[in-house]
Amino acid sequence: MPKSFQPPKLAVTAGKLAEIYYAGLLSGKMEFSSNAWKPAKGRLKDDAGGKCAYCEASTAIVAHGDVEHFRPKSVYWWLAFAFDNYLFSCQICNQSYKGDRFPISGLLAGAPAMPPALPAGQDLDDILEALILDATAVDDDHLKALWDDERADLPHPYLEDPEPLFRYEPDDGNQEIWLRSAGGDRADRALSAVETVLGLNREELRRQRYNDYRTFALLRTMTLTPLNPSTRQQVVNELRIQQGRTQPFAGMKRFFAKSWALPGPYSP
C-alpha cells in the first residue's frame, strides 16, 4: 500500500479534500489533481495482473492503464482520494466509455455532512476524520456493507465475483466472443451495465477474445487426441497457465475450462 494512502498522511489528504470541497462551493466545480492518485497506479496494476480490471485485456494491447475511480469523483467527491475506490483500467474502458457514469438500482449514498464554511479546531478535526476511508483498517465485508443499499449495477471486480454473472458465447462465423448474462436479475443488470457503461461487447474486444479463445480451444482439442504422457502434461499445464490472473481474458478461459471439464488455474 503506498504510504500516501496510509496514516498519518491520510489526515493531510483529508485536509486537501476539505479545501477542494469548499473551493468548489465558491467556484461551482471541484478541481482535483491526478497527482493525488498517481502513487496508487503501480499497486493497482500489480493487483490487476497488468490487465484492465474491467475488460481483462492487456493494457499493453488496448491502451495504457489509468487509475480509475469506480464510483465517479464528480458524484462521490469524498471518495476522490480513497484507495478502495480505485481500479486499474485501460483508457478505452475508462475514458472512451465509463467516464462519470455509474448506474444504480437502489438508493444513492449520501455525502458526508459538511458545514457551510470550513471550520477550525476540533470541528475541523471531526470533519477530516469523517472524510478518511483508511484502506488498511477496513475489509471487503465492511466495504460491501457501505454500499449495499445502492445496488450498483456495475460489478466491482474485487468486491463481487463477476464469474457467476456472465457466460461467453462463441460466434465462429464472425470470429467473435460475446459476453452474455448467466441469467437472473443481478446478472441481467450487470450485463446491461458492462455493455453500456464499459463497452465490454465492443467489436474489437469481441475479436480479441476470440483470438485467445481459438488458441485455448486448440489446446483443449489436443487433450482429446492420442498424446504421449509428457506432451499431454505440457498441454494441460499450458491450459492451466492460460487461466491465471495475469493472462488476458482469464475469466473467459476459466468459463470454457469449466464447460469442458478441464482443470482450473494453478493456485496463486
N, C-alpha and C positions, 0 to 999 in steps of 0.2 A: 504494500500500500504506500503510495507516495506520501512523504511527510506533510505536504501541504494540505492533505485531507485527514490528518490526524491531530488530536490535541497536542500542544496548545495552539497550533496555528489555526485551528478551526474557529477560535474566537476572533482572530484577526479577519478571517474570511467572512464571518457573520457580520462584523462591523462594516466591511466593504459592501456587503449585500444590503444592509440597512441604509447606507449612504446612497446606493443606487436607487433604492425604492423611493426615498424622499426626494431625490433629484428628479426622478420620474414623475412624481406628483406635480412638480413645478413645470417640467418641460412637456408633459403629456406622453412621454415614452421612456422606458427604462433602457439604458445603454449598457450592454455587457461586453466585456473584452474576452476573447477566446484565450488570452494568456492565462486566465484563471483555471481552465480545464486542460490546457495542453500537457501539463505534467502527468495527467492520467492516461495519456494515449498509449504509452508503452505497456503498462499493466493491462489495459483493456485489450490491446492487440494480442498479448500473450493469453489472456483468458479466452479469447475467441479463436485461438489456434491460427491466427493470421488471416482469418476469413471474416467476411461480413457476418455479423451476428444475425442478420435477417435473412439474406438470400443464400448464404453459405458459399458464395463464390469467393475465390481467392482475390484479395484486394490488389494483388499484382496483375490480375487479369481485367477485372471490371472497372477499377479506378482506385486511386489511393484512399486509404481509410480516414474517416473523420471520427472525432468524439461526438457521438450522437446523444442528444437529450431525449430519453424515451418519452417522458412527459414534457411537452414543449415549454421552454422557459418563458415564452410570450404569454402563456396562461398560468403555468405553475412557477411563477418567478422565484419563489422561495426555494425551489429545487435547482436553481441555476448552477450552484456550486456543490451540489450533493453528489458524492461519488456513486452512490447506489442508483442514481438516475441516469448514469452514463452507460453507453454501449459503444462497441467498435463497429462502425457501419461503413459500407462503401459509399462513395459520393453520389452514386446513382440512386440508391435506396433513400439516402438521407436528404440530398439537395434536390434531385430531379423529381422525386416523388413525395416523400413524407412531409418535409417542411414543418409547418406548425399544426398539422392535422393529428388529431387523437380522438377517435370516436369512442364513446362510452354508451352503455345501455342502462346505467344506473344513475346515481346522484353525483354531481361534480363535487370533488373535495373542496372544502373551504380553505381559504388562505389564512395564515396566522393573523390574529387580531393585532393591528398596528394603530398607535395613537396618531392624531392629526399631524403632529410635528415630532421631529427627532428629539427624544428625551435625553436626560443626562443622569449620571449617578446610578443608583440601584435600579431605577426604572429602565435605563438603557441596558444594564446587565441582564435584566429579566427578559427583555426583548431578544437580545442576542442569544441567550440560552434557548429560547423557543425556536430560533431560526437554524439551530445546529442539528443536523442529522448525522450523527457520528457512525460511519460505516464500520468502525472497529467495535462498536458496542451493541449492534443490533444483528439479529439473524434473519434468515429468509422468512420464517413464520411471522416475525414482527412486521417485516415489510409488507407481506401479503395482507396482514390484518389492517394495516394503514389504508389500503386501497380497495378492500373488498367491496365496499358499498358502491364504488364507481362501476364495477363490472366492465372493465376495459375490454373492448372488442379485440384490440391488438394484443396477442400473447407476448408476454415478456419472456425472451428466450432463456433466462436464467431462473425466473421465479415460477414459470409454468411450463411443464414439459410439452413441447409442441407436437411430439410424435403421435400421441393418441388422437390429435385433432385432424391430421392430414393423411391422405394417401396420394400415390403417384400413378398417373395413367400414361402409358406409352402411346404415342401416335407414330407408328413405324413408317407410315406413308409420308408424313411430313418431317420425320426425324425430330420429333419434339417430345418432351415430357411435361405433362400438365399437372399442376398441383390441384388436388380436389379435396373436398370435405370428407372426413371419415364418417360423418353422419351425426345428427343431433344438433340442438340449438347452439351449444357452445362452439362446436366445430364449424357450423354454418356462419356464425358471426365472425369467427376467426378468419375463415377463408375470405369472406367479403372484405374484411379489413386489410388483409395482406395483399389482396388483389388491387383494391382501390387506393390504399394508402402507401403501399410499398412497391406495387407493380410486380409482385412475385410470379405472375404469369406473363410478363412481357416477353416478346418474341426472342430476344437474344438470350434470355435466361432459359427458356424452354429448349432452345437449341444447345446451349452449353450443358444443360442437364443431360440431354440425350447423348452427347459425345461421351460423357462419363458413364452413362448407363450402358452404352454399347460395349465399352471395354469390360465393364463389370459383368454383363450378360455373357460375354465371350468366355470369361474366366469360369463362370458357372457352367457353361456348356462343356468346357474341358473336364470338369469334375464328373460329367456323365459319360465320358469316353474312357476306354481302357488306357490306363497310365501306369507306369511303374511307381512303386510306393514313394520314392524320393520326389519324383516330379509332381505327383498328386499332392504331397505335403507342401511343396513350394506354391502350388496354385492356391491351396486352401489358406496358406499363410498370407498370400497377397490379397485374397478376398477379405480376410480379417483386417489387414492393414488398411485397405481402402475404406473401411468403415470407421476409422479412427478420427478423433476430434480435430486433427489438423488437416484432414483431407477435404477437398471441395465436395459439396453436396453429400456429406456423410449421412445425413438424415435420410435422404433418398435411398442410398445404398443399404442402410440398415433396414429400411422398409422392404426392399426387394429380397434381401438376405432372409428376412423372416418369412416372407411369402414363399420363398423357395426352400425353406427348411435348411438354410445354410448356417454355419456357426457365426456368431456375432463378433464384434470387435474385441481386440485384446483389452484387458483392463488397463487403465492409465497407470 
